Amino acid sequence: MNKVIIWICSLLSISTFAQENFKVYYEENENGYKIYANNGEFCPVSVEIDFKIENLSSSIGDIKIIEVPAQTTKFYIADLTVIDRRKALRLGFSVRYNHGNHLQTSFDKDYAYHLPFKKGAEYMVTQGYNGTVSHHNEYALDFKMPIGTAIYAARDGKVVLVEQSFNKTCTEQDCAKFNNYILVYHSDGTFAEYTHIKKGGAKVQPGEMIEKGQHIGYSGNVGWSTGPHLHFIVFLQRFRDRETLPTKFLVGNGKQITQLEEKKKYSKSY
Ligand SMILES: [Zn+2]
């Protein structure tokens, strides 16, 4: 090979987690190059890799989406084989990535979620699915509750991210960047986010397995919020967006399962 041009671009990444926790890289060998990924996150990460290569043959084609398992180093992605050793070659690729399996479409639609507060309590859903205040085209639920109310896990899972450093509140959408939250990965590939928790209000940390009914933190009024509440969503992550999903909850004594409706109060005695 008389000339090798190499470039790698990850500027297209729009992930919500730290860049150093996910990396795609190459190693040279006698036939060309092997491409690998490291994933330091506590859930799978999907990466779309888009090759710009000359005089190299890719084992996975020009562009491909691959799911990299949680907490993996040197996960094999592809072989790039030199076609003609006498000619110059060019190795380049761009990547974008985010949590979850972006090709996933099926999930447990009938899962019976627990209400995310303690036994004996009752709270109103002040904004429901596709609510007109801030839930446009979103299957999200707002439980009105005073700052400092204990939040309980609605489902078993693994904590992926915790943001609890913010203290700022405002009513503009732009303030969503100041949201505090607990992000949980479920066994069927969906995620739950418990949002607006108070500053320092998480009782769990990334990497921890949690069980439904476990006390995981305290509610607040932080970020894009018009009053103290818990915002709860379940979703499938896509590269750019979250595809929120409708959920069913056990209510009352725990023998009824229902979709929660706006302006109704729900009690938990299970
Ligand atoms: Zn909300």
Residues whose N, C-alpha, C, O or C-beta is under 5 A from the ligand:
A	BS01	ZN	A140 L141 D142 H231
